[in-house]
Amino acid sequence: MLASDALPYDGVMVPSSREPWKIWANVLLTIGFGGFFALSLWSFGLIGYYSSKRPREPIPERGWTEPLRWTHGYYGSHDENEQLLRLFDWHLPFFGVAGAGFAIRKLHEKNEPWRAK
């Protein structure tokens, strides 16, 4: 089959009716809020798991000697506590990405002269 027999749109970029800033703003908002939501579910899942499976007193034989954050007195290992803290710290970058998408959207909407104030 020859290249001339191809579809008429091969090699031709079809222009989008949406501006690139709208696409980037939506992508950043989706990644930011999606990641924030996924991390929140993961964090709440771990907190629920640790709260249901861990004792309220330290058990040094199992390595559960440290009170876990946000579990209201349940004990676990140092690594488990660090994992909860790391998950909490990872919320900020996703919130920042969503904030960048929101800022891009607001910056361009502000500069559109046909919008009534």
RODO-2510 file (C-alpha; in nm, 4 decimals, decimal comma):
residues 117
     n   res          X          Y          Z
     1     m     0,0000     0,0000     0,0000
     2     l     0,1388     0,3386    -0,0961
     3     a     0,1493     0,6428     0,1277
     4     s    -0,0859     0,8210    -0,1098
     5     d    -0,3553     0,5634    -0,0270
     6     a    -0,3509     0,6636     0,3387
     7     l    -0,6240     0,8553     0,5136
     8     p    -0,6375     1,2267     0,4298
     9     y    -0,5416     1,3314     0,7850
    10     d    -0,2160     1,1340     0,8087
    11     g     0,0685     1,3660     0,8947
    12     v    -0,1605     1,6654     0,9387
    13     m    -0,2005     1,8084     1,2855
    14     v    -0,5648     1,8721     1,3597
    15     p    -0,5946     2,1950     1,5569
    16     s    -0,7689     2,1770     1,8899
    17     s    -1,0441     2,4222     1,9715
    18     r    -0,9109     2,4482     2,3281
    19     e    -0,6226     2,6706     2,4241
    20     p    -0,3109     2,4954     2,5594
    21     w    -0,3367     2,6754     2,8928
    22     k    -0,6819     2,5228     2,9526
    23     i    -0,5480     2,1763     2,8803
    24     w    -0,2453     2,2245     3,1098
    25     a    -0,4586     2,3722     3,3863
    26     n    -0,6962     2,0740     3,3738
    27     v    -0,4081     1,8237     3,3616
    28     l    -0,2380     1,9823     3,6629
    29     l    -0,5637     2,0031     3,8570
    30     t    -0,6437     1,6386     3,7813
    31     i    -0,2974     1,5130     3,8783
    32     g    -0,2847     1,7308     4,1878
    33     f    -0,6265     1,6542     4,3295
    34     g    -0,6153     1,2909     4,2147
    35     g    -0,2826     1,2322     4,3883
    36     f    -0,3988     1,4184     4,6967
    37     f    -0,7137     1,2050     4,7119
    38     a    -0,5228     0,8783     4,6556
    39     l    -0,2713     0,9623     4,9292
    40     s    -0,5517     1,0547     5,1658
    41     l    -0,7241     0,7213     5,1067
    42     w    -0,3962     0,5357     5,1542
    43     s    -0,3191     0,7260     5,4761
    44     f    -0,6663     0,6718     5,6213
    45     g    -0,6467     0,3057     5,5228
    46     l    -0,3173     0,2590     5,7052
    47     i    -0,4414     0,4492     6,0095
    48     g    -0,7527     0,2293     6,0180
    49     y    -0,5463    -0,0860     5,9738
    50     y    -0,2990     0,0055     6,2469
    51     s    -0,5812     0,1113     6,4791
    52     s    -0,7577    -0,2212     6,4360
    53     k    -0,4560    -0,4551     6,4407
    54     r    -0,2129    -0,2969     6,6870
    55     p    -0,2162    -0,3064     7,0683
    56     r    -0,2587    -0,0084     7,2995
    57     e     0,0486    -0,1169     7,4993
    58     p     0,4032    -0,1555     7,3644
    59     i     0,5144    -0,5098     7,2810
    60     p     0,8961    -0,5061     7,2528
    61     e     0,9105    -0,8701     7,1357
    62     r     0,7410    -0,7689     6,8097
    63     g     0,9143    -0,4343     6,7815
    64     w     0,5975    -0,2364     6,8526
    65     t     0,7472     0,0186     7,0885
    66     e     0,6525     0,3527     6,9348
    67     p     0,3110     0,5208     6,9511
    68     l     0,1864     0,5655     6,5951
    69     r     0,0776     0,9106     6,4830
    70     w    -0,2934     0,9712     6,4295
    71     t    -0,3936     0,6319     6,5726
    72     h    -0,4810     0,7639     6,9201
    73     g    -0,2479     0,5513     7,1308
    74     y    -0,1836     0,2380     6,9283
    75     y     0,1729     0,1089     6,9087
    76     g     0,3814    -0,0011     6,6126
    77     s     0,7374    -0,0015     6,4856
    78     h     0,9491     0,3027     6,4105
    79     d     0,9321     0,2234     6,0365
    80     e     0,5514     0,2178     6,0423
    81     n     0,5419     0,5543     6,2149
    82     e     0,7876     0,6969     5,9600
    83     q     0,5725     0,5626     5,6764
    84     l     0,2683     0,7464     5,8121
    85     l     0,4697     1,0676     5,8417
    86     r     0,6118     1,0312     5,4879
    87     l     0,2627     0,9808     5,3447
    88     f     0,1504     1,2962     5,5198
    89     d     0,4501     1,4865     5,3781
    90     w     0,3665     1,3725     5,0236
    91     h     0,0350     1,5595     5,0341
    92     l     0,2059     1,8969     4,9963
    93     p     0,3580     1,8413     4,6468
    94     f     0,0247     1,7221     4,5060
    95     f    -0,1498     2,0182     4,6638
    96     g     0,1137     2,2417     4,5006
    97     v     0,0541     2,0866     4,1565
    98     a    -0,3200     2,1449     4,1909
    99     g    -0,2498     2,4998     4,3058
   100     a    -0,0391     2,5603     3,9941
   101     g    -0,3261     2,4414     3,7740
   102     f    -0,5693     2,6652     3,9600
   103     a    -0,3307     2,9617     3,9294
   104     i    -0,2903     2,9079     3,5534
   105     r    -0,6668     2,8991     3,5122
   106     k    -0,7250     3,2130     3,7199
   107     l    -0,4410     3,4043     3,5519
   108     h    -0,5831     3,3468     3,2053
   109     e    -0,9448     3,4053     3,3067
   110     k    -0,8395     3,7363     3,4588
   111     n    -0,6822     3,8464     3,1298
   112     e    -0,9899     3,7699     2,9187
   113     p    -1,1362     4,1167     2,8408
   114     w    -1,4894     4,0003     2,7535
   115     r    -1,5570     3,8730     3,1063
   116     a    -1,7739     4,1090     3,3064
   117     k    -1,6353     4,2073     3,6426
***
